[in-house]
């Protein structure tokens, strides 16, 4: 019985030190001009790929 209480107190002490801190919500950053350029390029590439697929499928 004595060992149960000592192990229980050890668990309580170790759990108290493992408590998590408060969550800080991340602040979104502004989008840079470089990111906007690559996003525009990706959008145009996607549209070009969709047009190419439509062209290939319609030829059959």
C-alpha positions as a Markdown table, in Angstrom:
| # | Residue | x | y | z |
|---|---|---|---|---|
| 1 | Unk | 0.0 | 0.0 | 0.0 |
| 2 | Unk | 2.9 | 2.3 | 0.8 |
| 3 | Unk | 4.3 | 1.7 | -2.7 |
| 4 | Unk | 1.1 | 2.7 | -4.3 |
| 5 | Unk | 1.0 | 6.1 | -2.6 |
| 6 | Unk | 4.6 | 6.8 | -3.4 |
| 7 | Unk | 4.2 | 5.9 | -7.1 |
| 8 | Unk | 0.9 | 7.9 | -7.2 |
| 9 | Unk | 2.6 | 11.0 | -5.8 |
| 10 | Unk | 5.5 | 10.5 | -8.3 |
| 11 | Unk | 2.9 | 10.4 | -11.1 |
| 12 | Unk | 1.2 | 13.6 | -9.8 |
| 13 | Unk | 4.5 | 15.5 | -9.6 |
| 14 | Unk | 5.7 | 14.4 | -13.0 |
| 15 | Unk | 2.3 | 15.2 | -14.6 |
| 16 | Unk | 2.3 | 18.7 | -13.1 |
| 17 | Unk | 5.6 | 19.5 | -14.7 |
| 18 | Unk | 4.4 | 18.2 | -18.1 |
| 19 | Unk | 1.5 | 20.6 | -18.4 |
| 20 | Unk | 1.3 | 22.5 | -21.7 |
| 21 | Unk | 1.6 | 26.2 | -22.0 |
| 22 | Unk | -1.1 | 28.5 | -23.4 |
| 23 | Unk | -1.6 | 28.3 | -27.1 |
| 24 | Unk | -0.7 | 31.4 | -29.1 |
| 25 | Unk | -2.6 | 31.7 | -32.3 |
| 26 | Unk | -0.2 | 32.4 | -35.3 |
| 27 | Unk | -0.5 | 35.7 | -37.0 |
| 28 | Unk | -0.9 | 35.4 | -40.8 |
| 29 | Unk | 1.8 | 37.2 | -42.8 |
| 30 | Unk | 1.1 | 39.3 | -45.9 |
| 31 | Unk | 1.6 | 37.7 | -49.2 |
| 32 | Unk | 4.8 | 38.8 | -51.0 |
| 33 | Unk | 5.1 | 39.8 | -54.6 |
| 34 | Unk | 7.2 | 36.7 | -55.4 |
| 35 | Unk | 4.5 | 34.4 | -54.0 |
| 36 | Unk | 1.9 | 36.2 | -56.1 |
| 37 | Unk | 4.0 | 35.7 | -59.2 |
| 38 | Unk | 4.5 | 32.0 | -58.6 |
| 39 | Unk | 0.8 | 31.6 | -57.9 |
| 40 | Unk | -0.1 | 33.4 | -61.1 |
| 41 | Unk | 2.3 | 31.2 | -63.0 |
| 42 | Unk | 0.9 | 28.1 | -61.5 |
| 43 | Unk | -2.7 | 29.2 | -62.4 |
| 44 | Unk | -1.7 | 29.8 | -66.0 |
| 45 | Unk | 0.1 | 26.4 | -66.2 |
| 46 | Unk | -3.0 | 24.7 | -64.8 |
| 47 | Unk | -5.2 | 26.3 | -67.4 |
| 48 | Unk | -2.7 | 25.4 | -70.2 |
| 49 | Unk | -2.7 | 21.8 | -69.0 |
| 50 | Unk | -6.5 | 21.7 | -69.0 |
| 51 | Unk | -6.6 | 23.1 | -72.5 |
| 52 | Unk | -4.1 | 20.6 | -73.7 |
| 53 | Unk | -6.0 | 17.7 | -72.2 |
| 54 | Unk | -9.2 | 19.0 | -73.8 |
| 55 | Unk | -7.5 | 19.3 | -77.1 |
| 56 | Unk | -6.1 | 15.7 | -76.9 |
| 57 | Unk | -9.4 | 14.2 | -75.8 |
| 58 | Unk | -11.4 | 16.0 | -78.5 |
| 59 | Unk | -9.2 | 14.6 | -81.3 |
| 60 | Unk | -10.2 | 11.0 | -80.6 |
